[in-house]
Amino acid sequence: MSQHVVEGTSVMAYQVVIRPHTDIRNPAPEFVAALAGQFGHARLFAQGKLCVSVPGAVEGDDTAAAVATVLHAAAAHAETSTGGAVALEVTDARYSGDGYCHVFVTCVMTS
């Protein structure tokens, strides 16, 4: 997993790029825990806007739904490990011509 702050013409988001051979549909608990740690970075660097980019996706597959499910699992993990709730709203999902699915989320953390 790598992280970046991405600025576009209308969107600024903290981007997490998933490694090519990560199974987003059946993630390891360590992956979910690592993803849970990214919500704070999104809040700090991009006002709670997060983009999760997954390689090997094609439009019409279930990648966007799988990412949303994993993000909700990561939010639940964050709540149990830190005691603070993370509310998520998936705002967009886009497939790019280079085989990536980009899922945009707004996350709000409460203590």
C-alpha positions in Angstrom: 0.0 0.0 0.0 1.4 3.4 -0.9 0.0 6.8 0.0 -0.2 10.2 -1.7 -2.0 13.5 -1.6 -3.7 13.9 -5.0 -4.8 17.3 -6.3 -7.1 17.5 -9.3 -9.0 20.4 -10.8 -12.0 19.8 -8.4 -10.9 17.1 -6.0 -8.2 16.8 -3.4 -7.9 13.5 -1.7 -5.5 11.4 0.3 -4.8 8.5 -2.1 -4.0 5.0 -1.0 -2.8 2.8 -3.9 -3.3 -1.0 -3.3 -0.5 -3.3 -4.4 -1.3 -5.4 -7.5 -1.6 -8.8 -5.9 -3.6 -7.7 -2.8 -6.9 -9.6 -2.6 -9.4 -6.8 -1.9 -12.3 -9.2 -1.9 -10.8 -11.4 0.9 -8.3 -9.1 2.7 -6.0 -10.2 5.5 -6.8 -8.8 8.9 -3.5 -6.9 8.8 -4.5 -5.2 5.6 -7.8 -4.0 7.2 -5.9 -2.7 10.2 -3.4 -0.9 8.0 -6.3 0.7 6.0 -7.9 1.7 9.2 -4.8 3.8 10.0 -5.3 5.8 6.8 -8.5 7.6 7.9 -6.5 9.9 10.2 -4.1 10.8 7.3 -7.0 11.6 5.1 -8.4 13.9 7.8 -5.0 15.6 8.4 -3.9 16.0 4.7 -7.1 16.2 2.7 -10.0 17.2 5.0 -11.3 13.7 5.3 -11.3 12.9 1.6 -9.8 9.5 0.7 -9.2 7.8 -2.6 -8.5 4.1 -2.7 -7.0 3.0 -6.0 -7.1 -0.7 -6.9 -5.2 -2.1 -9.9 -6.5 -4.9 -12.1 -10.0 -3.6 -12.3 -12.4 -3.3 -15.3 -15.6 -1.3 -15.4 -18.5 -3.4 -14.4 -16.7 -5.7 -12.0 -17.3 -5.7 -8.3 -14.1 -3.8 -7.3 -15.9 -0.6 -6.2 -18.3 -2.6 -4.0 -15.5 -4.7 -2.6 -13.5 -1.6 -1.7 -16.6 -0.1 0.0 -17.0 -3.3 2.1 -13.3 -3.3 3.1 -13.5 0.4 4.0 -16.4 -0.3 6.3 -14.5 -3.1 7.9 -11.5 -0.8 8.4 -13.8 1.8 10.0 -15.2 -0.8 12.4 -11.6 -1.8 13.2 -10.6 1.8 13.8 -13.5 2.2 16.2 -12.6 -0.9 18.2 -8.9 0.0 18.4 -9.2 3.7 19.1 -12.6 4.1 20.6 -13.5 6.8 18.0 -16.1 6.3 15.3 -15.4 6.7 11.6 -18.4 7.6 9.4 -17.9 6.9 5.7 -19.7 8.1 2.6 -18.6 6.7 -0.7 -18.9 9.7 -3.0 -17.7 8.3 -6.3 -16.1 5.3 -8.1 -14.3 5.6 -11.4 -12.5 3.2 -13.6 -9.5 4.5 -15.5 -8.2 3.2 -18.8 -5.0 2.0 -17.1 -6.9 -0.8 -15.2 -7.5 1.0 -11.9 -10.7 1.4 -9.9 -10.6 4.6 -7.9 -13.1 4.8 -5.0 -13.6 8.2 -3.4 -14.8 8.4 0.2 -15.4 11.2 2.7 -14.6 10.1 6.2 -15.5 11.8 9.4 -13.9 10.8 12.6 -15.4 11.4 16.1 -13.7 10.8 19.4 
